[in-house]
Amino acid sequence: MLCDCITIVNEDLRQHNTKLSTAFSRVGTRLFVKPLISTEKINPRGKSGPMLVTPTYCPFCARKLADTVEAEQATITEGATHV
């Protein structure tokens, strides 16, 4: 992330014995941490589990998340020769 919102919110939540759920996202060889939005299955008999949902913008400060920026930059230079 380009912001420290997850760290700041987790510090505030610590006094309530709580923290945000997070997921890792990979772009190329880099890993990024994103907040995880809770989902649940509608039909419990369905074969697959619930989908994971992660935002592309920080839900606290509305900045674009780092892996989204990295992905956009990667597509611009994809196939280019680097010396």
C-alpha positions as CSV (number, residue, x, y, z in Angstrom):
1,M,0.0,0.0,0.0
2,L,1.1,3.6,-0.5
3,C,-0.4,4.5,2.9
4,D,0.0,3.2,6.4
5,C,-3.7,3.0,7.1
6,I,-3.7,-0.8,7.9
7,T,-1.0,-0.3,10.5
8,I,-2.7,2.7,12.0
9,V,-6.1,1.1,12.2
10,N,-4.6,-2.1,13.6
11,E,-2.9,-0.1,16.4
12,D,-6.2,1.4,17.3
13,L,-8.0,-2.0,17.2
14,R,-5.4,-3.7,19.3
15,Q,-7.0,-2.3,22.5
16,H,-10.1,-4.2,21.6
17,N,-8.1,-7.5,20.8
18,T,-9.0,-7.1,17.1
19,K,-7.1,-6.6,13.8
20,L,-8.1,-6.2,10.2
21,S,-8.1,-9.3,8.0
22,T,-5.5,-9.0,5.2
23,A,-4.6,-10.9,2.1
24,F,-1.4,-11.0,0.0
25,S,-1.5,-10.0,-3.6
26,R,1.4,-10.6,-6.0
27,V,2.4,-8.6,-9.0
28,G,5.5,-10.0,-10.7
29,T,7.9,-10.9,-8.0
30,R,6.6,-8.4,-5.4
31,L,4.1,-9.1,-2.6
32,F,1.6,-6.6,-1.3
33,V,-0.8,-6.6,1.7
34,K,-4.4,-5.6,1.1
35,P,-7.3,-5.4,3.5
36,L,-9.7,-8.3,3.0
37,I,-13.5,-7.7,2.7
38,S,-15.5,-10.4,4.4
39,T,-17.7,-12.6,2.2
40,E,-19.9,-15.7,2.8
41,K,-21.5,-18.4,0.7
42,I,-25.1,-17.9,-0.2
43,N,-25.8,-21.6,-1.0
44,P,-24.0,-23.8,1.5
45,R,-24.3,-26.8,-0.8
46,G,-22.3,-25.1,-3.6
47,K,-19.0,-26.8,-4.4
48,S,-16.7,-23.7,-4.3
49,G,-16.0,-21.5,-1.3
50,P,-16.8,-17.8,-1.1
51,M,-14.7,-15.5,-3.3
52,L,-12.0,-13.3,-1.7
53,V,-12.6,-9.6,-2.2
54,T,-9.9,-7.0,-1.9
55,P,-10.2,-3.3,-2.7
56,T,-8.1,-1.5,-5.3
57,Y,-8.3,1.7,-3.3
58,C,-7.6,2.1,0.5
59,P,-11.0,2.1,2.2
60,F,-9.7,4.5,4.8
61,C,-7.9,7.3,2.8
62,A,-9.0,6.4,-0.8
63,R,-5.5,6.3,-2.1
64,K,-4.8,3.8,-4.9
65,L,-3.2,0.6,-3.6
66,A,0.5,0.0,-4.5
67,D,0.0,-3.2,-6.3
68,T,-2.6,-1.5,-8.6
69,V,0.0,1.2,-9.4
70,E,2.7,-1.4,-9.9
71,A,0.5,-3.4,-12.3
72,E,-0.3,-0.3,-14.4
73,Q,3.4,0.5,-14.6
74,A,4.3,-3.1,-15.5
75,T,1.9,-3.1,-18.4
76,I,3.5,0.2,-19.7
77,T,7.0,-1.3,-19.8
78,E,6.1,-4.9,-20.6
79,G,8.2,-6.2,-23.5
80,A,10.6,-3.3,-23.3
81,T,14.4,-3.9,-23.3
82,H,16.1,-2.8,-20.1
83,V,19.8,-2.2,-20.1
